[in-house]
Amino acid sequence: MNRAILNKGWYALEHRTDEKQARHGHLHVVAKTPGTSATFVECVHVDVYSRES
């Protein structure tokens, strides 16, 4: 799956987006996402079994 994602050119898209935002005075912020799909928003409890592969 990682190879398929890399072949889609996501880096080029992100790089081009960064360039456009900088040109217009905006900042692109990348959020850290590890564990976010296993975290419950209401109570901030992390359940490792909520995203079994």
N, CA, C and O atoms as a GROMACS GRO file, in nm:
protein
  212
    1MET      N    1   0.081  -0.118   0.000
    1MET     CA    2   0.000   0.000   0.000
    1MET      C    3   0.086   0.126   0.000
    1MET      O    4   0.055   0.222  -0.071
    2ASN      N    5   0.194   0.128   0.078
    2ASN     CA    6   0.281   0.246   0.081
    2ASN      C    7   0.335   0.279  -0.057
    2ASN      O    8   0.341   0.396  -0.095
    3ARG      N    9   0.374   0.178  -0.132
    3ARG     CA   10   0.428   0.199  -0.266
    3ARG      C   11   0.321   0.258  -0.357
    3ARG      O   12   0.350   0.344  -0.439
    4ALA      N   13   0.198   0.212  -0.343
    4ALA     CA   14   0.088   0.265  -0.424
    4ALA      C   15   0.062   0.412  -0.393
    4ALA      O   16   0.036   0.491  -0.484
    5ILE      N   17   0.071   0.448  -0.266
    5ILE     CA   18   0.051   0.588  -0.227
    5ILE      C   19   0.165   0.674  -0.282
    5ILE      O   20   0.140   0.782  -0.335
    6LEU      N   21   0.287   0.626  -0.270
    6LEU     CA   22   0.401   0.702  -0.320
    6LEU      C   23   0.395   0.721  -0.471
    6LEU      O   24   0.437   0.824  -0.523
    7ASN      N   25   0.343   0.621  -0.542
    7ASN     CA   26   0.332   0.630  -0.687
    7ASN      C   27   0.229   0.733  -0.733
    7ASN      O   28   0.230   0.774  -0.849
    8LYS      N   29   0.140   0.774  -0.645
    8LYS     CA   30   0.037   0.871  -0.681
    8LYS      C   31   0.089   1.014  -0.679
    8LYS      O   32   0.018   1.106  -0.722
    9GLY      N   33   0.209   1.036  -0.632
    9GLY     CA   34   0.267   1.169  -0.635
    9GLY      C   35   0.219   1.261  -0.523
    9GLY      O   36   0.206   1.382  -0.544
   10TRP      N   37   0.192   1.206  -0.406
   10TRP     CA   38   0.144   1.289  -0.295
   10TRP      C   39   0.247   1.393  -0.254
   10TRP      O   40   0.210   1.504  -0.215
   11TYR      N   41   0.376   1.358  -0.262
   11TYR     CA   42   0.479   1.455  -0.225
   11TYR      C   43   0.473   1.577  -0.317
   11TYR      O   44   0.482   1.690  -0.271
   12ALA      N   45   0.457   1.553  -0.446
   12ALA     CA   46   0.450   1.664  -0.542
   12ALA      C   47   0.329   1.752  -0.514
   12ALA      O   48   0.339   1.875  -0.523
   13LEU      N   49   0.216   1.692  -0.479
   13LEU     CA   50   0.097   1.769  -0.448
   13LEU      C   51   0.119   1.854  -0.323
   13LEU      O   52   0.084   1.972  -0.320
   14GLU      N   53   0.177   1.796  -0.220
   14GLU     CA   54   0.203   1.869  -0.096
   14GLU      C   55   0.303   1.982  -0.120
   14GLU      O   56   0.286   2.093  -0.070
   15HIS      N   57   0.406   1.954  -0.197
   15HIS     CA   58   0.508   2.055  -0.228
   15HIS      C   59   0.448   2.173  -0.305
   15HIS      O   60   0.476   2.289  -0.275
   16ARG      N   61   0.366   2.143  -0.403
   16ARG     CA   62   0.302   2.249  -0.484
   16ARG      C   63   0.205   2.331  -0.397
   16ARG      O   64   0.198   2.453  -0.411
   17THR      N   65   0.133   2.264  -0.310
   17THR     CA   66   0.041   2.333  -0.219
   17THR      C   67   0.119   2.426  -0.126
   17THR      O   68   0.077   2.539  -0.103
   18ASP      N   69   0.231   2.378  -0.074
   18ASP     CA   70   0.316   2.462   0.013
   18ASP      C   71   0.363   2.586  -0.062
   18ASP      O   72   0.361   2.696  -0.007
   19GLU      N   73   0.405   2.568  -0.185
   19GLU     CA   74   0.453   2.682  -0.265
   19GLU      C   75   0.343   2.785  -0.286
   19GLU      O   76   0.366   2.905  -0.271
   20LYS      N   77   0.224   2.740  -0.319
   20LYS     CA   78   0.113   2.832  -0.342
   20LYS      C   79   0.074   2.906  -0.214
   20LYS      O   80   0.048   3.026  -0.216
   21GLN      N   81   0.070   2.833  -0.104
   21GLN     CA   82   0.035   2.896   0.023
   21GLN      C   83   0.138   3.000   0.063
   21GLN      O   84   0.102   3.108   0.110
   22ALA      N   85   0.265   2.969   0.047
   22ALA     CA   86   0.372   3.064   0.082
   22ALA      C   87   0.362   3.189  -0.004
   22ALA      O   88   0.384   3.300   0.044
   23ARG      N   89   0.330   3.172  -0.131
   23ARG     CA   90   0.318   3.285  -0.222
   23ARG      C   91   0.207   3.381  -0.178
   23ARG      O   92   0.216   3.502  -0.200
   24HIS      N   93   0.104   3.327  -0.117
   24HIS     CA   94  -0.011   3.408  -0.075
   24HIS      C   95  -0.006   3.443   0.074
   24HIS      O   96  -0.102   3.495   0.130
   25GLY      N   97   0.108   3.414   0.138
   25GLY     CA   98   0.126   3.451   0.278
   25GLY      C   99   0.061   3.357   0.378
   25GLY      O  100   0.036   3.395   0.492
   26HIS      N  101   0.033   3.234   0.336
   26HIS     CA  102  -0.028   3.136   0.425
   26HIS      C  103   0.076   3.034   0.468
   26HIS      O  104   0.181   3.022   0.406
   27LEU      N  105   0.046   2.960   0.573
   27LEU     CA  106   0.137   2.859   0.626
   27LEU      C  107   0.068   2.724   0.625
   27LEU      O  108  -0.046   2.711   0.670
   28HIS      N  109   0.137   2.624   0.574
   28HIS     CA  110   0.085   2.487   0.573
   28HIS      C  111   0.138   2.416   0.697
   28HIS      O  112   0.259   2.403   0.713
   29VAL      N  113   0.048   2.371   0.783
   29VAL     CA  114   0.086   2.303   0.907
   29VAL      C  115   0.045   2.157   0.894
   29VAL      O  116  -0.070   2.126   0.862
   30VAL      N  117   0.138   2.068   0.920
   30VAL     CA  118   0.110   1.925   0.914
   30VAL      C  119   0.086   1.876   1.057
   30VAL      O  120   0.173   1.890   1.144
   31ALA      N  121  -0.030   1.818   1.080
   31ALA     CA  122  -0.064   1.768   1.213
   31ALA      C  123  -0.013   1.625   1.229
   31ALA      O  124  -0.016   1.546   1.135
   32LYS      N  125   0.033   1.594   1.349
   32LYS     CA  126   0.075   1.458   1.379
   32LYS      C  127  -0.052   1.375   1.400
   32LYS      O  128  -0.139   1.413   1.479
   33THR      N  129  -0.062   1.263   1.330
   33THR     CA  130  -0.186   1.186   1.333
   33THR      C  131  -0.175   1.045   1.390
   33THR      O  132  -0.276   0.974   1.390
   34PRO      N  133  -0.062   0.999   1.439
   34PRO     CA  134  -0.059   0.861   1.492
   34PRO      C  135  -0.159   0.842   1.605
   34PRO      O  136  -0.163   0.921   1.699
   35GLY      N  137  -0.239   0.739   1.595
   35GLY     CA  138  -0.336   0.706   1.699
   35GLY      C  139  -0.466   0.783   1.694
   35GLY      O  140  -0.554   0.758   1.777
   36THR      N  141  -0.482   0.874   1.600
   36THR     CA  142  -0.604   0.954   1.599
   36THR      C  143  -0.727   0.874   1.562
   36THR      O  144  -0.837   0.907   1.605
   37SER      N  145  -0.710   0.769   1.484
   37SER     CA  146  -0.827   0.689   1.447
   37SER      C  147  -0.870   0.598   1.560
   37SER      O  148  -0.979   0.540   1.555
   38ALA      N  149  -0.787   0.584   1.663
   38ALA     CA  150  -0.822   0.501   1.778
   38ALA      C  151  -0.859   0.585   1.899
   38ALA      O  152  -0.885   0.530   2.006
   39THR      N  153  -0.862   0.718   1.884
   39THR     CA  154  -0.891   0.807   1.997
   39THR      C  155  -1.036   0.854   1.992
   39THR      O  156  -1.084   0.900   1.888
   40PHE      N  157  -1.104   0.841   2.103
   40PHE     CA  158  -1.242   0.889   2.114
   40PHE      C  159  -1.239   1.036   2.149
   40PHE      O  160  -1.176   1.075   2.248
   41VAL      N  161  -1.306   1.119   2.072
   41VAL     CA  162  -1.301   1.264   2.087
   41VAL      C  163  -1.360   1.310   2.219
   41VAL      O  164  -1.303   1.398   2.285
   42GLU      N  165  -1.472   1.253   2.259
   42GLU     CA  166  -1.541   1.301   2.378
   42GLU      C  167  -1.458   1.284   2.505
   42GLU      O  168  -1.451   1.376   2.587
   43CYS      N  169  -1.395   1.169   2.522
   43CYS     CA  170  -1.324   1.143   2.646
   43CYS      C  171  -1.173   1.131   2.628
   43CYS      O  172  -1.102   1.112   2.727
   44VAL      N  173  -1.123   1.142   2.508
   44VAL     CA  174  -0.981   1.133   2.472
   44VAL      C  175  -0.921   0.998   2.516
   44VAL      O  176  -0.802   0.989   2.544
   45HIS      N  177  -1.004   0.896   2.522
   45HIS     CA  178  -0.959   0.761   2.554
   45HIS      C  179  -0.907   0.695   2.426
   45HIS      O  180  -0.970   0.707   2.321
   46VAL      N  181  -0.794   0.626   2.435
   46VAL     CA  182  -0.738   0.557   2.319
   46VAL      C  183  -0.763   0.409   2.334
   46VAL      O  184  -0.722   0.348   2.433
   47ASP      N  185  -0.831   0.351   2.236
   47ASP     CA  186  -0.860   0.208   2.235
   47ASP      C  187  -0.789   0.146   2.115
   47ASP      O  188  -0.829   0.168   2.001
   48VAL      N  189  -0.685   0.068   2.142
   48VAL     CA  190  -0.606   0.013   2.032
   48VAL      C  191  -0.685  -0.088   1.948
   48VAL      O  192  -0.648  -0.117   1.835
   49TYR      N  193  -0.794  -0.140   2.003
   49TYR     CA  194  -0.873  -0.239   1.929
   49TYR      C  195  -0.980  -0.177   1.841
   49TYR      O  196  -1.049  -0.248   1.768
   50SER      N  197  -0.995  -0.043   1.846
   50SER     CA  198  -1.098   0.019   1.764
   50SER      C  199  -1.058   0.028   1.617
   50SER      O  200  -1.143   0.055   1.532
   51ARG      N  201  -0.931   0.006   1.585
   51ARG     CA  202  -0.885   0.008   1.446
   51ARG      C  203  -0.804  -0.117   1.415
   51ARG      O  204  -0.690  -0.107   1.371
   52GLU      N  205  -0.862  -0.233   1.437
   52GLU     CA  206  -0.792  -0.357   1.404
   52GLU      C  207  -0.779  -0.368   1.253
   52GLU      O  208  -0.871  -0.334   1.178
   53SER      N  209  -0.664  -0.417   1.209
   53SER     CA  210  -0.641  -0.435   1.064
   53SER      C  211  -0.672  -0.575   1.023
   53SER      O  212  -0.659  -0.609   0.906
   0.00000   0.00000   0.00000
